[in-house]
Amino acid sequence: MLKVTIAATLLAAVLMPPASAESVAAILGKPHDCVIGPFIATELGSPATGILEELLVDHGDRVTKGMVVARLRSDLEQATLDLAKARAESTVIIELGRERAGLLKKEAARISELHSKQIAATAQFEKTLSELQQAVLQLRQAETEQEFAVLEMKRAAALLAQRTIVSPIGGYVTKRIMAPGENVYEQAKILNCPGRSAAR
């Protein structure tokens, strides 16, 4: 009985007429449950607050990862960086301190020799040594202040960089939420930029 059933099924499959071109076209023409959506839906904002000065992309523009898409007004931050850079690159105080310490070191060596021969007074010798120690400490302080100035310059550069908004992903701009001249506040969104699309 089982053999008869299998044979009948095979015979029906062989005798079944193939689908016509019209039938295939009708099937393909029907709507399917398929949604085209982005891998990542991103709303770009800014880590800093301020006035939006430039919006460099528009609706439909393609952006790449790391591309600059907007800038905030940064006059104050640029001036702060310029000032910090000038302070960090200035070595005048350090050079003067080294010169003074070098002269006092030579003077101390000369007075020490005279003192050992009992030609120079002990008070003069001690005064020279004290001045030398003060000069060395002032030189160290100047070097430390310059190191702080370098760190302040790096901080100012980082704050300035936050005024430039870059896209973290590649994709297309779907909406400009803000316009130049508007105030960008904390958690404000500037534009929508979904990532690459894919069917799912």
C-alpha positions in Angstrom: 0.0 0.0 0.0 2.9 2.3 0.9 4.6 1.6 -2.5 1.4 2.6 -4.4 1.1 5.9 -2.5 4.7 6.9 -3.2 4.3 6.0 -6.9 1.2 8.0 -7.2 2.9 11.1 -5.6 5.8 10.9 -8.0 3.5 10.5 -10.9 1.5 13.6 -9.9 4.7 15.6 -9.5 5.9 14.7 -13.0 2.6 15.3 -14.7 2.1 18.8 -12.9 2.4 21.5 -15.6 5.3 24.0 -15.0 4.4 27.6 -13.9 4.0 30.0 -16.7 6.0 33.3 -17.0 2.8 35.2 -16.2 2.4 33.3 -12.9 6.0 34.0 -11.9 5.6 37.7 -12.7 2.4 37.8 -10.6 4.2 36.2 -7.7 7.2 38.6 -7.9 4.9 41.6 -8.3 3.1 41.0 -5.0 4.3 43.1 -2.0 6.6 41.2 0.4 7.1 41.7 4.2 10.6 43.3 3.9 11.7 46.6 5.6 14.7 48.6 4.5 16.2 50.2 7.5 19.6 51.5 8.7 22.1 49.4 10.6 22.5 52.3 13.1 20.0 55.2 13.5 22.1 58.2 14.8 21.1 61.6 15.9 24.3 63.8 16.0 24.7 66.2 18.9 27.6 68.1 20.4 29.7 67.5 23.6 29.9 71.3 24.0 27.3 74.0 24.2 27.2 77.2 22.2 26.0 78.9 19.0 25.9 76.7 15.9 28.1 78.6 13.4 28.2 76.2 10.5 26.2 73.2 9.3 28.3 71.7 6.5 25.8 69.0 5.2 22.3 69.1 4.0 19.4 66.6 3.6 20.4 63.7 1.4 24.2 64.4 1.6 26.4 61.4 2.1 28.8 61.5 5.1 31.7 59.3 6.0 33.0 58.3 9.4 35.2 61.1 10.8 33.8 63.7 8.4 33.2 67.3 9.8 29.5 68.0 9.6 29.2 71.1 11.8 31.0 73.7 13.9 30.1 75.7 16.9 31.3 79.3 17.4 34.8 79.1 18.9 36.3 82.6 19.2 36.9 82.4 22.9 38.3 78.8 22.8 40.7 79.8 19.9 41.9 82.8 21.9 42.4 80.7 25.0 44.4 78.2 23.0 46.6 80.9 21.4 47.3 82.3 24.9 48.1 78.9 26.4 50.3 78.1 23.4 52.3 81.3 23.8 52.9 80.6 27.5 53.9 77.0 26.9 56.4 77.9 24.2 58.0 80.7 26.1 61.3 79.7 27.8 62.6 83.2 28.7 62.1 82.7 32.5 63.8 79.3 32.4 66.7 80.6 30.4 67.2 83.6 32.8 66.9 81.2 35.8 69.6 78.9 34.3 71.9 81.8 33.6 71.5 83.2 37.1 72.0 79.8 38.7 75.1 79.2 36.6 76.7 82.6 37.6 75.9 82.0 41.3 77.4 78.5 41.1 80.7 80.0 39.8 80.5 82.7 42.5 79.9 80.1 45.2 82.9 78.0 44.0 85.1 81.1 44.1 84.0 82.2 47.5 84.3 78.6 48.8 87.9 78.6 47.7 88.6 82.0 49.3 86.8 80.8 52.5 89.0 77.7 52.7 92.0 80.0 52.6 90.4 82.2 55.2 90.3 85.1 52.8 86.5 85.4 52.5 84.3 85.8 55.6 82.0 83.0 56.6 79.0 85.3 56.4 79.8 86.1 52.8 80.2 82.4 52.0 76.9 81.4 53.6 75.1 84.3 51.8 76.4 83.1 48.4 75.3 79.5 49.1 71.9 80.7 50.1 71.5 82.8 46.9 72.6 79.8 44.9 70.0 77.5 46.6 67.3 80.1 45.9 68.2 80.4 42.3 68.1 76.6 41.8 64.6 76.5 43.5 63.3 79.3 41.3 64.6 77.5 38.2 62.8 74.3 39.2 59.6 76.4 39.8 59.9 78.0 36.4 60.3 74.5 34.8 57.3 73.2 36.7 55.2 76.2 35.6 56.1 75.6 32.0 55.0 71.9 32.3 51.7 73.2 33.7 51.5 75.6 30.7 51.9 72.7 28.3 49.1 70.8 30.0 46.9 73.9 29.9 47.6 74.2 26.2 46.6 70.6 25.6 43.4 71.2 27.6 42.6 74.3 25.6 43.2 72.3 22.4 40.8 69.6 23.5 38.1 72.2 24.4 38.5 73.8 20.9 38.2 70.4 19.2 34.9 69.8 20.9 33.5 72.8 18.9 34.0 70.7 15.8 31.3 68.0 15.3 32.3 64.9 13.3 30.1 62.0 12.2 30.9 58.7 14.1 29.5 56.6 11.2 29.0 56.7 7.5 25.6 57.2 6.0 23.2 59.8 4.6 21.7 62.9 6.2 17.9 62.4 6.6 17.1 65.5 8.5 18.6 68.8 9.6 17.2 69.5 13.1 19.0 72.7 13.8 20.2 75.7 11.7 23.2 78.0 12.0 22.6 80.7 14.7 20.7 78.4 17.0 21.8 77.6 20.5 23.2 74.1 20.9 22.5 73.0 24.5 23.2 69.8 26.4 21.6 66.8 24.7 20.4 68.8 21.8 20.4 67.0 18.4 21.7 68.8 15.3 20.9 66.3 12.5 19.8 62.8 11.8 22.4 60.6 10.1 21.4 56.9 9.9 24.1 54.3 9.0 24.1 52.1 5.9 20.7 50.5 5.0 20.0 46.8 4.9 16.9 44.7 4.2 15.5 42.6 7.0 
